[in-house]
Amino acid sequence: MFVGTEFTMSQNTEMGISGKIRLVVVAAAVLMQLALIILLVYFLRYRAIYAYIIIQFIALVDIVFLDGRKNNRSFIIAWLIVISVLPVFGHILYLMWGRCPSNDYRSRRMNASIARGMGFLEREPAVYSDFQKIHPGRKRFAGYLGRQNFPLYTNTKCDYYPLGELQFDAMFKDMEKAKKFIFMEYFILSSGSLWNSFEELLIHKAKEGVEVRLMFDDLGSISRVPKNLVKKLGSHGILVQRFNPVLRHLSQLHINYRNHQKIAVIDGNVAYTGGTNMADEYANLYVKYGHWKDTAIRLEGDAVWSLTVSFIQMWDSESKEASFYDKYKSEYGCEAQGFFQPFSDGPANNPVNPAEVIYRKIINSARDYVYIMTPYLVIDNNMMDALCSASMGGTDVRIITPKIFDQWYVHKVTRSNYEELLRAGVRIYEYTPGFIHAKTIISDDDHAVTGTINMDYRSFYMHYENGVWICGAPVLEEIKKDMIDTMAVCEEMELEKWVNRPFYIKALQTVMRLFAVLF
């Protein structure tokens, strides 16, 4: 419970009228686009066979050659199947929803905002020198992220929260002490008890003269965001932005290129990140899919600056005015053991994907063990090979996924990967009390990544994400302990039982796995 705040159970599922209207508009626009595509395909098929053949040929060339830069065979194969089964229609769908919008105005604006922010991140040679003396075996990790312009920090304290409600309690207390600014960025912002308490606090801090900025993903929050939120908070001097408004881009409907980051920064001294969104179920104030297991971390000190920069980069991509970065940099640091390297990822980086690369590096380099918590296990061949090779090489590989799912089709795809992993010796645990939403990987007691990154194609390629690589910090003991404690309340999957599951389930999972990267 939050200090000084009373909470009641909230259903938190009713949509505001404006959210319903916006959903109806988006759905209608999609249906109209699909109807027009079908009419176009019909016309081409029966009236212009040569044009039909040319478009089909261009489709194959477009995917195989033009988007070969994605370096992901699974993605290419899935779209090839769609186009082969649905000629012309499939290609037009691909042009609308499959391609990374790298050359449109919005993407250029995003790239410019990210590039500008990177200019305010500076590497400290002394930090790298100390790191290589203490952790010479991990220099490839720090070096790789450093070459992607993500600095390595020390003088940072880290707290770990094994449940979302513990994080929100600490965050609330930190925000009460804010003197300069509060930045908040979430994929989902939902009406309910949790948001009501934070909204009241933010309005109070704004009246005290604290600069407050709030950003949420428009599609992620479209049916749940409180009615008239922007107008209400704006009347109190709070700045609010929707990321990538869906009604602004209906002709392209960039469903796949969303802001999945979760960041809160207070005065540049303290920052939070992890899997939690601003909604009641993430704090177990509302039972949605059983007990909601999520995790988060609190950084205090030098590493906070990278999360501040990440927030401003995303903010400025939607803003008409550029932010003054230096205004939000704090010189506050604290002496603590360990090294921290916050990083971000997204479609703007393609074909370079730091999140996917760092996950594979951790798996491939693991000696004793690698433990993973993820709500979704929608992986391609490269990640599958890494997990299986590590396990067959003698590394203790364990993966924790939900028993109770939020999206049935994604859960089917997740489970479609079990058999191959189990045959390779990977141990898989399903969280029986409810839904697990945590996103963490830890290996060999000395390094881990935690943040917003799911083990799926969307997180690695299609969404804007953020995480923190942690090396040699005391908090790693807490993360490992939480992993082991969580496994104790899970059901471990057994190969013999899994192989003998009904044939129709095997068939469905096989088909869905072909299109895994599209989910």
N, C-alpha and C positions, 0 to 999 in steps of 0.2 A: 504493500500500500504506500501511496505517496504521503509524505508528512503534511499534515494540515489540509488534506484533500479527501473527500469521501467519494467512494466509488460504488456503483451498483451494477449488477449484471445487465448488460445491454445486448439486445438482439443485433443491433448494428447492421442490419441487412436491408432496411428500407431505403429506397432511392428517393432523392429529392426529385421534384417535378422537372426541374431543369435537366437533371442527369438523365431522366427517362426520355425527355424530348431529344437530347443530343444523341442518345443511343439509337432512337428511332430514325433520326436524320442520317446517321452514319450507316445503319443497316439498310435504309432505303437507297442511299447512294451506292452502296456495294451491289445491291440487287439490280439497280439500274445499269451499273457498269457491266455486270455479268450478262444481263439481258442484251445489251448492245453488242457485247462480244459474241454471244450466241448468234445473233442476227447477222453479224459480219461474217462469222464462220460459215453460216448457212449460205449466204450470198456468194462467198468465194468458192465454196465447194461445188455449187451447182451452176454458177454463172461464169466463173473465171478459174478454170482448173490450173492454168499455167501460173497465175498469181498465187494460187494455193500452194503449188509445189515450190515456188520460189521462197515463199514465206517459211515453209517448213524447212527448207535447206538453210536459210538464214538463221533460223532458230537453233539448229544444231551447231552451226559455226559460232554463233553468239555464245553458247554455253561452253563448248569445248575449248574454243580459242580465246575469245575475249575475256571470259571469266575464269580462265585457267589460272589467272593470277591468284585466285583464292587458295590454291594449293590444297584443296580438299576434295578427294575423289568421291566421297560419299555424297557431298552436296551436288556435284555434277551428275552423278549417276541417278540420284533421286529426280532431278529435273529432267534428265533425259527420258526417264520412264514416263513422267507426266506428259511430256511433249509427244512421245511415241504413242501413248494411249489416247491422248486428246490433241491431235494435230491442230495447229494454228491457235485453237483455244488455249492450249497449254502454253504456247509461246507467249501469247499476249498476257496470260496470267504471270508468267515469269518476268516479263518486262515491267509489269506493274508492281509485283510483290517479291520477286526473287532476286533482282539485281540490287547491289549496293549502290545507293544514289550518290556516287562519288563526284559527279560533275554538275549537279544542279546548284541553284543559288544557296539553298539551305546548307548543303554539305560544304560548300566553299566558305560559308560564314562560320560553320562549326570548326573547320580546319584552321581558319584564321584565328579564332578564339583560343583554340588549344595551343597553337604555335606561339601566340603572344604570351599565354600563361607560362609556357615552358621557359621563356626567357627570364622568369623570376625565380627559377629553381637552380640553385648553385651547388656544385659538388665541393665538399671540403676534403682536400687531399689528406689532412691529418686523420680524419675519421676512417678513410679507406686504409691508411697505413696501420692504424691500430687494429682494424678489423682483420687484416691479413696476418698479423702477428698472432691474434687470438684464435681465428678460425680459418687457417690456410686452406682447409679442405672445402670451404664454401665460397671461395672467391669467385667462382664461375657464376654463382647466383647473383651476388652483389654486382659483379661486373656486367652481367647481361642487363639487369634492370637499369644500371647506371648508364649504359650505352643507349637505352631507350629514354634517357633524360629524367630518370627518377632517382634522386639522391638518396644516399644512405645516411642515417642519423644515429647518434647516440644521445646521451643526456635526455632520455625519455623514459618516463614511467608508464607501465601498461597494466591495467586491471582487466580481468576477464569475467564476463557474466554468462553463466550457463543457462540462464532463462531471461526472456525479454523483459519481464516485469522488474527484475533486479536492475537492468540497465536503465529503464525509464525512471525508476526511483532516483538513481544516482544523477541522471541527466537533469531531472527536475530541480534537484538541489543545486547543481552547478549553474543552471540558468537563473535561479533566484539570485545568485551572486554576480551576475553579469553587469559590467560597467560600461562596455564599449559597443559590442555587437553580438548578435546571435544569428547564425546561418543554419538553415535546416533544408534538407533535400531528401525527398522520398519518392519511391515508385508509387506507393499507395498512401493516400491520405484519406481517412474515412471518418465520418461523423461517429460520435460515441463518447463514452465516458473518458477515455484516454485523451482524445483530441480536445474535449471540452475543458479539461484541466490545463492542458498546454496552451490552448487559445487564451484562456483567462490570464495565464502567466505572461504570455507574449504581449498582450495588450497592456498589462500593468508595466512591463519593462519598457515598452515603447513610450508610455507616458513619462517614465523616468528619464527619457532621452537616449535610451539604448537603440542602436540601429538594428532593425529586425528584417531579415529577408527569408522568404519561404518559397521553395520551388517543389513542384510535384509533377509527375508524369501525367499528361492529360488522359491518355488511354487507360493507364493503370488505375486511375482514380475516377474515371468518367461517371460511373454509376454510384459512387460512394462519397465523393467530396461534399462537404456541407453546402447547402444552398446559399448563394450570395456571398461565398467566402471571400472572394477577391474584393468586392465592394465593402464588405463589413470590415475586414482588416485594413483596407486602404483608408477608411475613414479615421483610423487610429494611427496613420502614418507608417503602417507596416507594408513593405513591398512584397508582392506576391506575383509569381509567374508560373504559367502552365508550360511544361516542356513539350514541344512539338504538337501543338493543338491539332486534333484530328480534323476539325472542320475547316482548318486553313489549307489542308493538303488532301482534300477528298479525291482529287483527280488521280493522286498517286497512292494515297492511303498507306503511309509508311508504318504499317503495323509492326514490322520487325525491328525497327530502329528506335527503340525506346530508351529512356533514361532509367536504368535499374539501380543506380547508385543510392546508397543510404548514408548520409553524412550529416552530422551536427557539429558545429564549431562554436565555441564560446570564448570571446575575447582573444582568440588566437592562442590561448594557453592550453585549452582542453578541446579534444575532439572525440566523437564517437562514430563508430561504423560497425557494420555487421549485417545480419540477415533481417533484422526487424524493420517493419514498416510502421507507420503511425496509424494503427488500427487496434481495436480492442482484443481481437483474437491473439495478437502477438504478445499481449501481456496477460493472457488467460483470464481476461475479464468477460469473455464471451466464448462459450464452447462451440466451436465450429466443426472441427474434425478431431474430437477427443482432446487430449492434452497437447498443447502447442509447444513444441520444443524448439527454441531458437537461441542463438548466442550473439554476443557482441563484445567489443572491447572499447576501453577508454584510454586514449593516449593523452599524456600530459608532458609538455616539453617541446624540444626542437622538431620532432617529426610531425607535429600538428600543422606546420606550415604547408606541407605537401597536400594535406587534406583541404586546407583553406584554398590553396591554388586550384585544386580539382573542382571545388564548389564554384569558384568564380569563373572558371573556364566554361562550365555548363551554363551558368547564369548569363554570362556575356553573350553566349550563342543565341540567346533569346531576347537580349536587351538592346535598346536603341543607343545606349550610351556605354562606353567602356569604363570598367571599374579601375580605381586607383589601387593597385595591389599593395603598394608599400604602406598604405594606410592601415592595412589589416595584419601586418607582420608584427609578431611579438618577439621580444628578445628574451622572454622567459624560458628558462631551461631548468631541468632538475637532474641531479646526479643519480644515475641508476644503471644497473648492469644490463647489457644487451644491446643489440642493434636492430633498427627498424627501417623498413624501406616501403613506404606507401606507394602504390602505383594505380593507374587507371587503364582502361582498355575500352575499345569500341569500334564501330564500323569505320571510323575515320582512320584507324591504324591499318586496316586491311591492305596487303595480305600479312602484315606483321601483327601477331596477337600475343602480347606479353603474358596474359592470363593463362592461355593454353600452354605456352612454352614453359612457364615456370612450374605448372602442374606436372608436365611430363618430365621436366628436369628432376623434380623431387622424387617422382616414382622411379625413374631410371637410376638415380644415384642412391636409392635407399639400400642400406646394408642389413639392418636388423628388422625394421618394420616400417610400414606406412599405413596410417589410419585415415580414413576419409569419412566425413559426414556430408551428405548431400540429399536434398529433397528429390532430385531428378538424376537419373543415370542414363542419359541419352547421348551415347558416345559414338565416335566414328572408329574406323579401323585402326588408326594410329594410336588412339588412347587405349583401345582394347588390347592391342599388341603390347603396349607399355605395361599395363597392369598384369597381363598374363605372363609376360617375360620375367617381370620382377618376382612374381610368385613362384614360377617354375625354377627360378634361380636361387630359391631358398629364402627370399624375403617374406616376412609375415605381412601379407596384404589383407586388410579388413575394410569393408565398406558398410556404412550404416545408411539405410534408406527408410522411408516411412512404411508402416503397415497400413495405416489409414491414409488414403490419398486425397488430393484436392482436385486433380484432373484425371479421370479414368483412362483416357487415351495415352497420356504421358506415362502413367503408371504401368500400362500394358507394355509400352516401349521399354521402360526401365527394366521390367521383369524379363523382357525378351533377351536381355544380355546376361541373365543369371547363369544359364547352362554353360556357356563357354567359359565364363569366369570360374565357376565352381569346378569344372573339369581341370582347370589350370591350378587349382588349389587356393584360389581366393576365397576368403570367408566373408559371407554376406549376412548382415543382420537387419531385420525389419523391426522398427520401433513400434512395439505393440500398444503403448498407452495412447497413441494418437498420431499426429502429423509432425514430422521433423522437418524444419525449414532451415536449419543451420548449414553453413557452407564453410567447412574447415578441412584442411589437410595438414597432417603432422607426421614427421619422420625422425627416427633415431634420436629422440630426446633433445635435439639441438636446433631444429628449425621447423617453421610452420607458415601457412598462409591462411588468413581468415578475412572475411569480408562479405561481398555480395555475389560471389561467383559460383554459379551452379555448375555441375559436371554435365553440361549439355551444349549443343551447338549454338543455341541462342546466346548464352553467356559468353562463349568464346568468340563469336563472330558478329552477332546481330544486335546486341544491346550494349549500352554504355555501362560499364561496371567499375568497381574499385575494390582493392584489397590491400593488405599489409603483409609483407614478408617479414617474419620475426626470426631472429637468430640469436641464440645464447642468452635469452632473457629468462628470469625466474618464472614468468607467466606460463612458459611452456609446460611446466609441471602441472599447473592447473588445467590446461587444455587437455593434456594426456589423461589426467585423472577423470575429467568429465567424459572423455571418450569411453574409457573403461567402465565407468559407472553407467553410462547409457547402454552399452552392450549388455550389461547385466539384466536390463529390463526389456531386452529385445528377443525376438525369435530368430535363431540361427537357421538359415536355409540349408537343407541337406540335399546333396546331389541325387541320391537314389530316389527320394520323394519327388524332387523337381522333375527328373527325367520322366517319371510316370504320370505327370499331369495329363489331363484329357487331351485328345488329339485336336479337337476344335480350338482349344486355347493355344496349342502350339502353332496351328495354322494361322490364327489371327495375329499372334505375336510375330511370326515370320514375315507376314505381309506388312505389318505396321513398322517393323524394323527397317524395311527397305526405304521408308519415307521418314526415318527418325529425325534427320536433320531439318525437316520441314516443320516439326512440332515445336 
